[in-house]
Amino acid sequence: MPSSAAKKFKPTDISSTAPAVLTRATSSFHDDNILEAAWRPYLPSLAASVAFPSSIFTTVMIDMVSNPNYNSSLVMRADVIWDSGDTSMSTAAATAATGTFEGQDTIPRYVSVKGYTLTRRLVRRFIPRNPLLDGYLWQSCLFYREGEDSEKAGAGSLVIYLPHASTPASIPFYHPPVEGIAFLHHPSQSTSTADAQANYTISIHHLPFPPLSTSTCAPPTNPNRLPRILHHLLSTLATHGRGLLTGYTKRVLHDQLIPRPSLQDTYLRLKAAHSHRLVTSWAESTDPRKHVFEDLLIAAFLIEWWMRIYYRSGETPGEGTRRPWVGFVDVGCGNGVLVDVLRREGWCGWGFDARRRKSWEVLMPTSTTGEPWLREMLLIPSLLLAHNGDNGRANELHGVAIHSGLFPPHTFLISNHSDQLTGWTPLLAALSNCPFIAIPCCSYNLSGDKFRAPIPTSTSPPSPAPSQATPGCSAYAALCAWTANLAERVGWVAEKEVLRIPSTRNIAVLGRTRRAAVEGEAVEERVRSVLSEEGGGVGWVGKCIGLVKGGGGAGEKYH
């Protein structure tokens, strides 16, 4: 949500002025079995005036149920395993109702709220970013409307979070150590004219654990932690509600190609299997935490993507249009971590780079038999070897391993922050009929010179969304649009995904489908035409020579 446009959030402390929300536990939805004789108060904490109605309040709260990561960087997401308002969740509902989901206590909690009617209940499971440090937590999320008529206009709305925990010690650190949290939305009672549009009030309340459950636990090390969390929760509600009211739409859309749960679950599995080995054996001078975890996320995306479009040896094709797996090549593979992880996960392939890295000795010991899967090679596209404006200087590279950029058909090409090779990737993929992923980083043209990528103005055939960029956009947005535009011009249907990696260079351009109008011999003609329009690659060979002789023309990733 747009924090710059939002006013600084300054809620009012209502701990000593507002009435408490009164609840008592029941064993069912219809309050037919009261488990507590006395009403228990949710203590009021903070309140703020807002302009959005209860319908927006409910929409935002549903979003917050699925995205606790809005409020804690220690949480990856939450999975809703049961929702009384979703009839399609019959399997999850059945397992949740019996309390046997993954062997955990998932039976929904219920509380009766004085003056409110329960309308919807969900059970969610928190997915921590580091399961080895923070445990999983199940939680009931209960939605209420004021009075007995849930459709009554102007009625208050209430949402209560009930963690499935009996003591503060059983609650992970990412969740506040309380028995429950309540969010209340109701028409404002204030007569102030300071903000004529602030017709509603939102407030947050909490239910402490009974003294008996906390007697054996150490007191919180930071007494300000709970107030800070409550402030942040209410601020998120206010900010997102204001955004919906004013018509805000997200500018960055994740998970367009791969569902977030599948991607993150695969990432957690890869992280548990490979991160310790890769970090502790790191041989480069750079920070291993950034490179390792970024490559693990990219590997997770690729594995999930490949499982949808390929089948490997020993697997059945299944239904749909999956094709047999041929292999991958990581062009400009850098430290080789991505190649290492993919191979260990059973996806055959190899990578090459213009410079050998120290990490290769760790990932691929000299005792390794067979063809090395990390290779030191220069890439000089076959289109440039015959005539490239460098007056046949390729002869000066005698004895240097050179790759022509031609690959077995259907090999998957990876270009991960490959700098000078980024723009070449969709062209080489077209020549060999290879699907690809290109994750741009620094701007280089097809001659290997740094430049600011032009914003594509038109394509033939007409351009879909990935190659669109607006005037005044960032240099990176222009580079990504230019890369997608190159792909479209040589016959690819370009797709885009904003990857969940710890980098601002996180846009992936993908090509898996060819346009029917560009096939056969027309492909090379089209690629040559695009290459000519982009400067013909003049100077590429000279930069390769400079790299070999130590004369510069080099970037960190590839050339």
N, C-alpha and C positions, 0 to 999 in steps of 0.2 A: 504494500500500500504506500501511497506517496507521503512520506514523512515530511518532506520539505514544505508541502502545501498545507499540512495540518498544523493547527495551533499547538503550542506546547501543552501537553496534557497536565492539568493541575486539578486533581480531584479534591473533594472536601472530606475531611476526617469526620465520620459520623459515628465513631465508636461510642460516644457518650450521649448521642441525641436521637438516633434512629431506633425503632423497635426491632427486636430480633425476629428472625424467621423461625417459627416453631415447628418441629418435626418429631415424629416417633416412628420407630421401625415397625414394619409389617412384613408378613411372609408371602403376600401375594399382591397382585395388581389391584384387586378390588377392596383392599383393606379389611378382608374378612377374618384376619387373625392378627391381632395387635400383639407385638412382641415386647413393647415397652409401655408401661402404664403411664409414665410421666412424659410430658412434652419436653424436648431438649432444644435449647436455643442455638441457632447459628448466629454468632456474634457479628454485628455490623462493623465494617471496617472503613470503606471508602465509597463515595458516590460522586457522580458527575451528571451534569445536564447535557442532553443530546437532542437532536432533531429527528432522529429516525424512529419509525413506528415499530410495533412488536413483530411484524412480519419480517423486517430486516434483522431485528434482534435474533429471531429464530434461525434465519438463514446463516448469519455469522456464527452462531453457536454450533450449528451442524458442521460448518467448515472447521471451527476450532476443535471439535471432537476428532476429526480426521487428521488434523495437523497440529499436534502439540509442539511440533518443532518450531512453530511461530514464537513460542515462549521459552524454549530451552534448546540450546545447541547440543545438549547431551542426548537428545531424543531424535531419532531419525524420522519416525512417523508413528501413527497408531492404526491398527487394523480393527475395523468394526466387525466383530465375529457374530454379533446378533443384533438385529434391529427389528423391533416390533412393527415398524412402519414399512418394512420391506418384505413383501411376500415371496420374493425370489430367493431369500436366504433360508430356505427350509432345512437344508442339511446343517448349516451352522446353528440354526435355531434349535434343532433337535439335540445336538451335542451340547450346546450351552445350557439348555433347559435341564439336562441331566448332570451338569457340572463335570463333564469328563473331557472337555476340550484340551488336548495335549496334556492330560493328567493334572490340570489345574482347576482350582475352585472358580468356576465361571458362572455359577448360578446367579442370576440378576438380583441385586439388592433392591429393596423397595422401602420407601419411607412415606408416611402420610404427612402432608403439610397442611397446617391449619389454614383454612380458607382457600385452598387450591385443589384442583383436580388433575390427576396424572393423565397425560395424553399420549406419551410416547416414552419408550425406554430402550436403551442400547447398552451393549457390553463391548468395550474396546480393550485392546491389548497394546500397551506401549512397547515399541521396538527401540531399545537403546542403541546409541551409536557404537558403544563398546560393551557388548554383552558380558565380557570378562570382568568388567569393572562395575557395571550397573545391571541389576537384574531386570527381568520383565515384570510388568505390573498389569493386572486386570482391574478394570474400573467400570462401574455402572454409571450411565449418564441418563438422568431422568428429566423429562420436560413436563411442565405444568402450566395450566391457565387458571387465573383467578376465578373463584366461584364455581358453581356446578355446571354452568353453560360455557363450554370451551370456545364457542363461537361468538360470545358476547363482545361487542365493540367496546374499546376503551378499557378492557380488562388487563390486569397485569400479567406478565409472563415470568416464569421462573425456571432455571436450569440448575440441577444439583449434580455434582460429581461425587461419587462414593467409591473410593479405592477399596479393593478387596484385601484389606489388611486390618489386623486387630490391634497392632501396637505401632508406635512410631518407628521402632527398630526394624520392622518388616517392610518399610516403605523405602524405595530407592531414593538416592540423593536428588534426582531430577524432579521429584514430586515433593511439595511441601508436607511436613510432618503433621498432618491434620486428618481428622476422620472424614471430613467432607468440606466441599466448597460450594457456595451458592451464588448464582448471578441472578439479579432481579431487575426487571424492566417494568416500569409503570408510568402512567401519566403524571406529569409534574404537579406538585401541590404548591409550588412557589408562585408568588404574585410579582416577582421581580420582572422588570422590563429591560434588564440589561441585555438580554438576548431573546428577542420576541419569538424566534423560531425554535428555541430549546424547550419543546413542549413535553419532554419526557425525561425521566431520571433512570440512570442505571446505577446499580450498587453491587458490591461484592461482600460476601459474608463467609465466615468459616466456622466449623465445628471442631473444637479441640478434642483430643482424646481424653477420656476420663482420667482422673489423677492416678487411679490404680494401675493403668496401663503404662504410665510414664514414670512410675516410682522407681523402677529398676534401670531406667535409661538415663544416660548422661544428658544434662541440659544442652540446648543448641549452642554451638560455639559462637554463633553470630546472631544476636537477638534481632538484628535488623533484617535478617534473611526473609522471614515470613512476610513482613510488611512490604518488602521490595518485590516479592513474587506476586502478591495480591495487587500491588500497584501496576505491575507489568501486565497481568492478566486483564485488568479493567481497561488499561490503555489500549491493548490489542483489540478488545471488543469495541471501544469507542472509535478507534482509527478505521477499522474495517467497516464498521457500520456507517461512518461518515463517507467512506469511499463508495459503498453501494448506493447510498442516497444521492450522491453527486454524479453517478454514472461512471465511476472509475472502472477501467478494464485493464487487466494485466498486460504489460508490454512483452513480457517474457513468458512463454508457455513451455514448460518441461513435459517430458513423458508423452510426446506425440506418437512415438513409434513403439516404445517399450513401456508397459505398465510399471509404475514406480515400485509396487511391492516385489515384482519379479526381479527387477534390477537391483534393488537394495538387498534382497535376500541373497542373491548370488554374490553381491559385493561382500556381504558379511562372511559368507562361506570362503571366498577367496582370501579375505583379510585374515581369517583364522588359520588358513592353510599355508599362506605364503609370506605374510608381512614380517614376522619375526626373523625368518631366514634371510629375507632380502635386506632388512634394515641393519641387522647385526653384521652382515658380510659386505656392507656397502664400501666400495673402493674408490668412489669419486669424491671430489672436494665439495660437491653441492650437498644440500640438505636432503638426506634420504627420505625423510617423512613426507616432504612434498612430492617427490618424484615417485616413490613407491605407491603411496595411496592414490595418487592421480592415475597411475597406470593400472592399478587394480580396478578402479572404477571404469576406466575405458575397457579393460578386459571383460568386466562384467557386462557392459553394454554389448560388446561384440559377441560374447557367448550367447546371450539372450537373443540377439539379432540372428545369429547363425542358426540357432536351434529352430528358428521359425522358417528359414529358407533352405536349409541343407539337411541331409542325413549322412551319417558317417558309415564307414565299413562295419558291417555287423548289425546295423540298424535297419528297420523297415521304413520305406518311404512314408507310409501312413497316407492319410487323406490330404488332398490339396496339391500344391504344385512344387513341393520340395524337390530339390535336385541333389545329385551326389556331391559330396564334399571333395574338392580337388586339392585345396591347400591355400595358404596365404603367403604373401610377401610383404614385409614391413619395409617400405622404401624410406631411407633416412631413419634407421631404427635407433640411433642414439645409444643410450646405455644398455639397450637390449632387454630391459625388464619386461616389457610387454610381450616380446617374443618368447621369453622364458616362461612366463605364466601361461600363455596360451598353449604352448607345447606341453607343459606339465598337465594341463587340463584335457589333453587328448586331441588337440587340433594341430595337425601337422602343418609345418610352414617354416619359413626362415626370414632373415632380415639382413640388410646391408646398409653400410654408411661409408662416407668418404674417409672417415677417421676411425681408427680402432680405439676402443675405450678400455680403460683399466678394468672396468667391471666385467668385461667379456671373459677375462681369465678366471673369474670366480664363477660366472654363470656357465661357461663352456670350457672346462679344464682341457689342457693339452692332451690328456689321455683319451679324450672323446674320440670314438671311432666313427668312420663314415664321413660324409660330406659335412663340413662345419655349417652350423645353422646361424652363425653370425659372421658376416664376411665384410672385409674391407674392399670396397669397390666404388668406382666413379660411375655415375649414370650419364651417358651421352646418348640421347634418343637417336634411334636409327634414322629418323628424318633429318638429323643434323650431320650425320657422319659423311654423307655424300657431298652435300653442299650446304654450308651454314654461314657463309660470310666471313669465316675465319681462315680462308685461303688454305684449306687442307691441313691445318695445324694439328689435327688429331694424330698425325704421325709422330709428333713430339711426345706422345704418351705411350711410346713403345715399352712393353714390359709391365705396364700398369693394368690391373684388372678393371675392365670396363663392362658395364651392363648396357645393353642396347635399348632397354625399356620395353622389350617384347616378352610376353609371358604366356604360358599355356592358357588356352581359353578357360574362362570361368574361375581362374585363380582370383582370390579376393585380395585386393590391394589396400594396404593401410598406409596412410600418410599422416602421421601424428606429429604436429608441430614441425614439419619437415622443411619449413621456410622456402628455399628456392625450388623445392620439388612440389610445393602445394599446387601451383597453377598447372604444372605438367601432369598431375595425377589423373584428372578426368580425360585428358587427351590420350595418355598412354593406356588407360583403361578402355577407351573406345577402340584403339587400334587392335587390342588383343581380346576384345569382348570380355572384359573382366569387371565384375562389380567392385565398388570401391567405397572407402570412407576417407575424407580429407578433413582434418581439423586444423584450420589455418592458425598461424601465430604472427609471424612478421611478414611484411609486404615485400615481395619480390616479383618482378615480371618474368616473362619466359626467357629473357636473356640472362637472368640471374642478377639483375640490378635492383637495388632498393628503389621503391617508388610508392606513391600513394595511389592505390587502386582507384580507377575511375568508377563512378556510379553508373551501372548499366542503364542505358536509356531505352533500348529496344532490343528485341531478339527475334529471330525467325527460326522456328515458330514462336508465337507469343509466349512470354515468360510467365511461369507460375510464381508463387510467393517467394521461394527461397532466393531468387535473384533480384528481388525488389529491395531497394533502399531509398531513403528520402534524402533530398538535398540537405546538406549540413549535418549529415550523420557522422559518426565517428570513423576514423581510418580503419578500425577493425571491422565495423559493419560493412564498409565499402569493400574491404578485402573479401569478406565472406560472400557478399553479393556477386562480386566479380568472379570468384571461384565457381559459384553455382551457375553463373551466366556462361562461363566457358563450358561447363558440363552440358548445359542445354544446347549450346551452339554445335556441339559435336554429337548430339543425338540422345543424350541421357534425359530421363525424367528426374530432375534433381529433387531430393528431399532434404529437409533440415531438421536437426534435433539440437536443442540446447542441453548439453550434457551436465550432469550433476558432479562436476569435478572441481577441486579447489583451485580454480584458475579463472581469470577474466577472459582467457582465450578458450572459450568453452563451446563454441558452435561447431557442429559437425555437418558437413555437406556429404550426402550419400547418393550413390547411383546404383540401382539394382535392375532398372527396367529401361530398355532401349525403345526409342520411338520407331515405329514400324517404317516410317519414311526414310530412315537412315540405316541401311543395311548393306552387306556385301562390299563391293568395290567402292561404293559411294562413301564409305566410312573414311578411308584414307584420304580421299579427295576433300572431304569436309574438314578433317583434321588439318591438312596442309593449308587449306583456305583460312581457317581460324588462326593458325600459327603465323601466316603471312600478315593477317590483319593486326596481330599483336606484336609485330616487329621482327618476326622470322627467327627469333632465338639467336640473333647476331651477338657474338661475344661469349656464348656459353662455353664453348670449347676452350677459349682463352682463359676463362676463369678456372676451369678444371686444371689447366696447365699451371696456372699461378698457385693453385692449391697444392699440387704435387711438389712444386719447386719451393714452396714456402713463401710465395710472393703475395699472399693475401687473396682478396676476393672471396673471403670465407666468412661464414657465419658459424655459430656454435653448433647448430643442429646438423646441418649437412655440409654444404659447400662453404 
